Each structure stands twice: as structure tokens, then as C-alpha cells.
Amino acid sequence: IPIYWGGPVNENKILILHSQEYKNETTKKFKDLSISSDHKILFEIADEKGPQKSLVIMGISSWGPGQLEGEIEREGWVLSEINTDLIFDMDNAKKWLNAINSSFIRL
């Protein structure tokens, strides 16, 4: 199972971004995506009993006072619709470019 780095904060925190057909006690849903945060799902993914599509993420990113505003000011953020094909199915080397190309608002 590939493990992605989510950021330098709370590096032992596990988050699993996944498709919506799977649910456990920690699952939160948002539109076409779900996120779960327990170790049980890792074993279920390994046993092919977990979600059909998933990304395992270790660590999170967070911002200090004024940092996010500065990134927005430097146009470091873009908005786009959620595209599960882009998130789960595309070659990782192409994700960033395809995400930028499908964005509709640059912040």
C-alpha cells in the first residue's frame, strides 16, 4: 500500500482518503469523498475488504497566524471541483498539472 506524506505536523497521524462505499466509526463524508482515521482500515485495505479506492496519508499540514493569508496573496492556491478520477486513478506524476488545468479560481 503506498503511503503519502500529508505534511510535517503530527507525523504519526494516519488519514485515509477514500471512496464512499466504505464506512467505519471514524469516517467523515464530503460529497464524493470520505476520510477515515483509524488503524483498522489499513488491515481491511490490505485484506481487500476496505474501500475500493483509497490514499493512505501520514501527517498533516497546518498554518501559523497569517501564513495561509500570505499563500493566498501570492496566488499559491487554486480551486476546482472534486474529481475522484484525478485523486484516485491518475498517474501521480500528472496529478498536479491536471489539477491546475482543471481549476476554475486562482486564489
C-alpha positions in Angstrom: 0.0 0.0 0.0 1.6 3.3 -1.0 1.8 5.8 1.9 1.7 9.6 1.1 3.2 12.3 3.2 0.5 14.8 4.3 2.8 17.2 6.0 5.2 17.8 8.8 2.6 18.3 11.6 1.5 15.3 13.7 3.5 12.9 11.5 2.1 9.8 13.3 -1.5 10.8 12.4 -3.0 8.4 9.8 -5.7 9.7 7.4 -7.2 7.6 4.7 -8.9 9.5 1.9 -11.3 7.0 0.2 -14.4 6.2 -1.9 -17.8 6.4 -0.2 -18.9 2.7 -0.2 -16.7 2.1 2.9 -17.6 3.4 6.4 -16.4 2.8 9.9 -16.8 4.7 13.2 -14.2 7.4 12.2 -15.5 8.0 8.7 -16.5 11.6 7.7 -18.2 12.1 4.3 -17.9 15.1 2.0 -19.6 15.0 -1.4 -17.9 12.1 -3.4 -15.1 11.5 -0.9 -14.7 10.1 2.6 -11.9 10.2 5.1 -11.3 7.7 7.9 -8.6 7.9 10.6 -8.2 4.6 12.4 -5.7 1.7 12.0 -8.4 -0.9 11.4 -9.0 0.4 7.8 -5.3 -0.3 7.0 -5.8 -4.0 7.7 -9.0 -4.1 5.7 -7.3 -2.4 2.7 -4.5 -5.0 2.9 -7.1 -7.8 3.1 -9.0 -6.2 0.2 -12.1 -5.6 2.5 -11.6 -1.9 2.7 -12.7 0.9 0.3 -12.4 0.2 -3.4 -10.2 3.4 -3.8 -8.0 4.9 -1.2 -5.0 7.1 -0.4 -3.2 6.5 2.9 -1.7 9.7 4.3 0.7 10.2 7.2 1.0 13.6 8.9 -0.9 16.8 8.2 -0.2 20.3 7.2 -1.3 23.3 9.2 -0.6 27.1 9.1 0.6 29.6 11.6 -1.1 33.0 12.1 -1.1 34.9 8.8 0.6 32.1 6.8 -2.4 31.0 4.8 -3.4 34.6 4.0 0.2 35.1 2.7 -0.1 32.0 0.5 -3.4 33.2 -0.9 -1.9 36.7 -1.5 1.0 35.1 -3.5 -1.6 33.1 -5.6 -0.5 29.8 -4.1 -3.9 28.3 -4.0 -6.4 27.3 -6.7 -10.0 25.9 -6.5 -11.6 23.2 -8.6 -14.4 20.7 -8.4 -13.7 17.4 -6.7 -12.6 14.9 -9.3 -12.2 11.4 -7.9 -10.6 10.1 -11.1 -7.9 12.7 -10.6 -7.5 11.9 -6.9 -7.5 8.1 -7.1 -6.9 6.9 -10.7 -4.4 9.1 -12.4 -0.6 8.7 -12.6 0.9 10.6 -9.7 3.3 12.4 -12.0 0.4 14.0 -13.8 -1.9 14.9 -10.9 -0.5 18.4 -10.2 -0.6 19.6 -13.8 -4.1 18.1 -14.4 -5.4 19.7 -11.1 -4.1 23.1 -12.2 -5.6 22.7 -15.7 -9.0 21.8 -14.2 -9.0 24.7 -11.7 -11.6 27.5 -12.0 -10.4 30.1 -9.4 -6.9 31.0 -8.6 -6.5 32.4 -5.1 
